[in-house]
Amino acid sequence: MAVTVTLEPAGRCRWDEPVRIVVRGLGPGQPVTLRASLRDEKGALFRAHARYCADAAGLLDLERAPALGGSFAGLEPMGLFWALEPEKPLLRLVKRDVQTPFAVELEVLDGHEPEAQLLLGRAVHERDFLAPGVRREPVRAGRVRGTLFLPPGSKPFPGILDLFGSSGGLCEYRASLLAGHGFAVLALAYFRFEDLPEHLNDVCLEYFEEAVDFMLQHPKVKGPGVGLLGFSKGGDLCLSMASFLKGITATVVINACVANTIAPLRYKDMIIPELSYDLKKHTITESGFLNFVDIWDNPLEKTNHQSLIPLEKAQGPFLFIVSMDDHNWKSKVYARIASEQLQAHGKDRPQIIYYPGSGHCIDPPYFPLCRASVHAVLGQPVFYGGEPKAHSKAQADAWQQIQTFFHKHLNGKKSVRPSKL
C-alpha cells in the first residue's frame, strides 16, 4: 500500500487555521520522520522535523500521536509549522506579499533521523493570507499610507488600525488575516515607506488622526469609533492616539511601553518627549545578541513624567498582551503602571493577559518564534526572548483574545464563534 499524506481541510487554507496531518499506508508501529519546509519571498529556507511511530494499523495522525523528538516533542498537531527554523540564523519569518500563499512541503521519511533517508511520501500545503472575498485596497489618501483590507459583504464592518514597530515599512499580514474574521483593517505605515520619513526622528499625531478620520469616513467602516492594534513602538503610538484623539473605541497593545518612546511626539501645540534611555546599559547575550531591555529609564521617575502617556484621557477600554520573556520592553511592569494610572483616575482597570515563556514578537498563530534577528534599522542582531512551545501557545491564545475583545467593544458582541485554535 502506497504511503499518502493527507491534510484536513484539504486544499488551501488560511495561515491562522490549524490543519490535521494524517499519514496512511505505513507498517504497524513503523518509525518515520516528518519534515516540513518552506521558502519565504526572498528564498530563505525554514525547516522543522519530528520523529513519530505509526499505530498498530499503520496510521499516523498528528492529532493523536506525540512526537518522540526532533524540533519538538509531545502532542503538537501544528508543531511542524510553529517549530520552523531558518537555515541561516537571525532570520524572522514574515509574509511580505499577502496576495500569494506560503507553500509548505511535507515529507515522510522511513526511520528516525539521522538514519532516515528513504522518502516514502510527500505533500505540498498552501497557506494563504486572504480569506475568500477579502479585498485588498492600497491607501494613498492625503498623507496616509497603508493598505485597507475589507471583508466580503455589503454591510459596514468594525474598523481597526494596525501598527507595527520600530522597523518601519508596511506590514500587512496581521491586518489581512484579521479581515478574514469580520473586521475592516487598515495596515498603517508611518515611516520607511514610499514618501514617508525614512527615520523615526519626529512623530506628528496629526498623521494618525488623519488615518482615523479616513477610516471613520469610509462607507465600509462601522462607526462611531474604531479600534487600535499596536505592537512594540506601534503600541505606544496607539496609547497616545487613544489618549488624545477622538473616535477611538478600544485599544489593544502587544508588548509596548506606557511612555512615548524613541522620538518626540507632536500634536498641535503640545510636545511629548521620548522616554530617556542609556545605551551603555545594554547587555550582550552568550550568543552575541544585543539585549536592550535595561536601557530604558523608569517612566515613573520625576524627570520622565512628561513622556508618560495620559491614558486616563482615553474614552475606551484597553487590552494589554504581555510576554513574560520580552527582552525589548519591560512589558509586565508597563502594564502594571497603566493599570495603576487608570485606577488612580477612577477609570476601569485594563484587561491584562500574561504569557509565560513568550518572547517579544507576538504574531498570529503558527508563525515560528523569532528569538533574535537583525533589526531593520539598527542593522545588528537583537535578542527578543521566548521559548518556542510556550510562545506558540501564547500566539494562539492572544489571537483569539484580540478578536474577542474587538468583537465585544466594536461590534457589541459578548462572545464570538469559537476558534479552531
Salt bridges, closest charged atoms under 4 A:
GLU8 OE1 - ARG20 NH1 3.94
ASP16 OD2 - HIS181 NE2 2.74
ASP40 OD2 - ARG96 NH1 3.52
GLU41 OE2 - LYS95 NZ 2.51
ASP61 OD2 - ARG20 NH2 2.29
ASP61 OD2 - ARG64 NE 3.46
GLU63 OE1 - ARG20 NE 3.52
GLU76 OE2 - LYS389 NZ 3.67
GLU76 OE2 - LYS393 NZ 3.59
GLU87 OE2 - ARG47 NH2 3.68
GLU105 OE2 - ARG122 NH2 2.39
GLU107 OE1 - ARG35 NH2 2.96
GLU113 OE2 - ARG35 NH1 3.72
GLU113 OE1 - HIS49 NE2 3.31
GLU126 OE1 - ARG12 NH2 2.73
ASP128 OD2 - ARG12 NH1 3.90
ASP128 OD1 - ARG14 NE 2.44
GLU137 OE2 - ARG135 NH2 3.04
ASP162 OD1 - ARG174 NH2 2.48
GLU172 OE1 - ARG136 NE 2.98
GLU194 OE1 - ARG140 NE 2.75
ASP195 OD1 - ARG145 NE 2.91
GLU198 OE2 - ARG192 NE 3.83
ASP202 OD1 - ARG266 NE 2.73
GLU210 OE1 - ARG143 NE 2.98
ASP236 OD1 - LYS233 NZ 2.95
ASP294 OD1 - LYS330 NZ 3.64
ASP297 OD1 - LYS281 NZ 3.91
GLU312 OE2 - HIS345 NE2 3.87
ASP325 OD1 - HIS327 NE2 2.97
ASP326 OD1 - HIS360 ND1 2.92
GLU340 OE2 - ARG336 NH1 3.28
ASP363 OD2 - ARG92 NH2 2.89
